[in-house]
């Protein structure tokens, strides 16, 4: 086992040396429930971080790539910052560009180059913040600009509110545009919206204004309770059909591997959970590390493809595993029909629980648990790491059945068998002759 582990580690190390450039190999990697760069701490390299909460109070001299539920950057970032989280707050200066994806984003510090919003609920640029170049928006609910933008504001949003200074143009597609008192737009104001922009008397737009009317997209009538129930049932049936088709294909192609993987939750529950958490956090970071290099892109795409496929099939694996916990011997058989029946019942139960309209982010947390268990079962079954050692029976040596038969057929001392008697009698005349 040690020789096998050493060979795997050496092969992995050699592969990384070939496909990952020295800059990426030297990057700082951090993953866990909470990732913190303390005040006064300095990282002279790129930072790749993933966890529940990330707090960067120190200095990162190069780029930052972070994904979490909550991210706070109060220190200085010497390069670009790419952040994805439910809540993002940037209180420290970003020397390069800031790219964000999240629910709520608040920027209170200067940004040296671009601010790219790649999908967000609400984004606010405080009066103390400046954007050194452009603000690019690819889908956002509400954007509020109280600070200064040296370049343009372009893209699409639900609502754009400008209360600061924009030295370039505004060219957006929005539902509503508001230019408040004290705001100044030195370039052109071009927008596509259902209604003309609301421009306060104290605001100034120095460039030309161009409004292209278009129909509103938010004026739908509220759905009734019956409509919501029908939508929920339709969604459940559609997703259930997808999962059952994928599970059927998995069982037809890989019945033994599926049976082995679904047994891991019963045989080795703790290693399964721990490996699942590790795979959920480490694989995206490893794929991102491979994407930095040129020759590592195919490996990164393959790794991400397998990771996403196992995540999707986790509902199938967990469904079968739950059925194998039942005290029914037939559900633990490896036949395709038995596996398929267990998958049919178990996957339906798992998906119905996941789709229940319960509060407190039930869908997210239940999906997260299913994904962790699926990744853990797949990796534990593939690697065998963490499985209990086979039990050796200590005691008297068991005699094989064939040996017992031979021993029973042997005559005791002083006894003669009919065959031996006949043989001896047939040999005596020869001897006499």
N, C-alpha and C positions, 0 to 999 in steps of 0.2 A: 504493500500500500504506500509506503514511504517513497519507494522508487517511482511508482506511478505519479504521485503528487509532485515529486521533484521534476520529473520529465514534463509534466503539464506546465509547471511554473517556468521552466527554462524555455519551453516553446513559446509561451505567452510573452515572456520578456524579449525573446528574439524577434517575434512578430512586431511588437511595439517599437523596437529599435529600428525596424525596417520601414514601417509605415508612418510613424509619428515623428515630426521634426523635433530637434532639440528644444525649441522654444516651448512646444506643447508638452514635452516630457517633463520640463521643469516647472510646469504650472502648479499652482496650489489647488488641491482638490479637497473640498470639505463637504461632508454629508452627515446628516443626523437630525434628530428632532429640533435642535437649536444650534445654529451656526453663528458665532460671534467673532468679529475682529475688533478687539478692544481698543480703546482710545490710547494713542501712543504706539500702538503696534503698526509695523510697516511691512507690507508684502511687496517685494521687488519683482513681481511677475504677474501673470494673469491669475485670476481667481475664478474657479468654477465651484459654485455652491448650490446645494439642494437640501431642503428640509422643511420643517413646519414654519419656523420663524428664522429670519436672517437679519442680523444687526451688524452693519459695517460702520463702526465708529472710528476706526483707524484709517490708514492710508494704503491704497492699492495703486502702485505706480503704473500699472498697465490696464488691461481690460477686465471687466467683471461680467460674468454670466451667472445669473442666479434665478432660481425658481423655488417658490415657497407659497404658503398661504399669506404671509405678511413679511414685507421687506422694508427696512428702514436704513437709509444711507445718510449718515451724518458726517462721515469722514470725506476725504478727498479721493477722487478716482482720476488717475493720470491719463487714462485712455477712454474707450467707450464703455458704456454700461448697458447691458441687455437684461431687462428685468421682467419677470412674469409672476404675478401674484394676485391675490384677491385685493389686498391693500398695499399700496406702494407710497412711500414718503421719501422724498429726496431733499435733505437739508444741507448736504455738502456739495461742493462744486464738482462738476463733471467737465474734465478738460476736453473730451471728445464729444461724441453724440450720445444721446440718451434714447433708447428704444424700450418702450413699455407696452405690456399687455396685462390688463387686469380689470378689477371692478372699480376701485377708487384710486386715483393717482393725484398726488399733491406735490408740486415742485416749488420750493422756496429758495433755491440756490441757483447761481449762474451755470449755464450750459455753454460749453465752448463752441459747439458746432450745431447739429440738428437735433430737434425733438421729434421723434417718430412715434406716433400713436398707432399701434397695430391692434386695434380693438380694445375698447374700454367703456365702462359705464359713465364715469364722470372724471374729467381732468381739469385741474385748476393750476394755473401758473401765477403764483403770488406776485405782489408788487415788488418784492425784493429779488425776484428772479429775472434773469435775462437769457434769451436764446440767441447765440451768436450767429446763427444762419437761419434756416427755414423751420417751419412747423409743418410736418406732413401727417395727415390724418387719414387712416384707412378704417373707417367705422368707429364711431364714438357716440355716446348718448348726449352729453353736455360738455362743452369745452368753454372754460372761462379764462380769458387772458387779462390779468391785471398788471403783469409786468411788461417788459420791452422785448420785442421781436425785431432783430436786425434785418431779417430777410422776409420771405413771403409766408403766408398761411394758405395751404392748399389741401384739398381732399374732400371728404364727406363726413357730415355729422348730423345729429338730430337738432341740436341747438348750439349756436356759436354766439358767445357774449364777449365783446371786446371793451375793456375798460382801461387798457393801457395804451402803449404806443407800438405801432407797426410801421417800420420804415420801408417795407416792401409792399407788395400787392396782397389782396385777399381774393382768392379764387376758390370758392367752395360750393358744394351742393348740400343744402341744409333744409330743414323744415322751418326753422326760425332763426333770424339774425338780429342781434341787438347791439347797437353801438351806444355806449353809455356816456354820461357827462364826463368830461376830462379826457376822453379817448382821442387818439390822433392816428389817422391812417394816411401816411404820406404817399402811398401808391394808389393804384386803382382798386375799386371795390366791384368785383364781378361775382355774381352769385346766381344760383338757380334755386328758387324757393317758391312755395305756393303764394306767399304774400311779400310785399316789399319790406325791406329791412326797417326796423325801428331805430331811428337815429335821433338821439337826444339833442336839444338845442345847444348844449355845451360841448358837443363832439365835433371834430373836424375831419373831413375826408378831402384831402388835397387832390387826389387823382380823379379820373372819371368814374362814374357809377353806371353799372350795367346790370339790369335785372332781367332774367329769363324766367317767366312764369312757368310753372309746371303743376300738375295735380298733386294734392296732398296724399300722403301714404299712411297717415295716422288717424284718419277719420272713420275707422270701422266701428260698427255698432258692437256693444258688449255682448258676449255670448251668454246664452241662458244656461241653466244647470244641466238641462238635457243635452245641449250641445257639448258641454264639457265632458259629460259622461261618455257620450258617443266618441269624442276625440280620444279619451283615455282608453276605451275598449279597443278602438281601431289601432292605436299605437301599441298596446300590449300584444294584440294578435299579430301585428306585423313583425315586431321584434321577436316574438316567440317563434314565429315561422322561420325567421332568419337563423335563430339559435338552433332550432331543431334540425334544419338542413345542414348547418355546419357540424353539429354533433353527429349526425348520421354519417356524413362523409368521413369524419375522424374515426368512427368506430369501424367502418368498412375498410379503410386503408390501414389503420394502426390499432387493431384490437388488443394485442398483447401489451403494447406500450401504454395504451389508455387504461387498461386494467391495472398495470403496475403503478402508474402515476396516481390513480384514484385511491390506491391502497395506502399511499404515503401518509395521508391525514390520520389514518387509523393506526398505522404501525409506528410512525415517528412524528407526532404532532408538533413538538417543540422545534426540531430542526426544520420542519416544513415552514413554520411561521417565520423563523429567523431568516432562512434563505429567501423567502418571499419578500420580506422587507428589504433585504440587501439587493435583490434583483430589481425591485421597484425603484430604488434610489441610484444604484451604481450604473445600470445599463444605459440610461439616458446620458449620464456624464461621460461614460466611455464612448458612446456614439458621437457625442459632441466633440470629444477629444480627437476621434478619428476624422471627423469632418474638417478639422483645422488643416489636416494635411491633404495633399492632392491624391496620392495613391491610396489613402485610407477611406476615400468616399465609398467605394463599393462595399467594403467591409462594414462601414457604418450603416449603409442602407440595408444590408442583409441582417445585421444585428437588430436594427430597429424594426424591420419587418417581422422577424421571429418574435421579438418582444411584444409587438402589437397583436400578432396572431394569438400568442398564448394569453395575453390579457383578454382578448375577446372570447376565447374558448374557456376562460376561467369559469364562467357560469355553467358550462357543460361539465367540466371536471368536478367542480364543487357539487353540482347536482348528483352526479353518479356517486361521489364519495359519501354524501349524506345517506343515500339509499343503502350503501354497503355497511353503514353503522347499524342498520336494522337487524334484529335477531332472526333473519330469514336466510337460510343457507343458499337459496337459489340466486339471491342478489349478489353473492360473492363469486359466482362462477365467471369464467373467462370467455364464455360463448358470446358470439356477436348478438344473438337475439336477447340474451339476458342483459348484456350491456345496453342494448338499445332501449329495452323496456325501462331499465333504471334511469337512463338518460332522459327518456320521455317524461317520466314522473318528476325526477329530481330537478331538471332544468326548468320545468314549468313552475315548481314551487319557488325556486330561487328567483326567477324573473318576476313572478307576481309579488314577492316580498320587496324586490328592488323597485318596482313601479308603484308601490303604495304611496298615495299623496299625503305623507306624514311630514310634520314640521321639523325644524332643527337640522336641515340638510340631510335628511334620512337617505335619500337616493345616493348622494355623494359618499357618505360614510359606509353604507352597505356595499356599494360598488367597489370602494377601496378595500374593504375586507375580502371580498370575493377575488379581486385582482391579486392581492397578496397571497392568498391561499393557492390560487391557480399557479402563479409563478413559483411558489415554494414547492408544490407537488411536482411540477414539471422538472425543476432543477434537481430536487432530491432523487427522483426516479432516474434521471439521466446520469448524475454523477455518483450516486450511492453514498455521498457524504452525509453522515449523521444517522445512518441506519443502524439499528442495534446489531451487535455481533451475533453470529449463529451460536446457539447453545450446544456445547459438547457434552455428551452423556458420559459421566464418569462412573466406573463400576466394572463388573465382570464383562468380559468380552462376549458378545453375542455370537453364537455359532450359526453360520449361514445354513439355510434349509437343506441345501445339497449335501453339506458335510454331515448334517444330522441323518439324512437318509442313508448315506454310505456307512455311518457308524452303526445304524440299526441293522444294516444288512450283513455286518461282519459277525461271524460266529464267536461265541465266547470260548475261553480256553477249555479244551477238552471236548467241545462239541463239534459235530460235523454236519454239514448241510447236505441235502440230497444231491445237489449238483456236484459237490466235492466227492461224495461217495461214489457217484456214477463215474466220475472222472478217474478216481483211483482204481475202480474195478475194471475200467476199460484199459488202464495202463498195465495191470498185472499180467495179463496174458502176454503182452509184448515183452515184459521183463523175463517171463519164464522162457519164452522163445529165445 
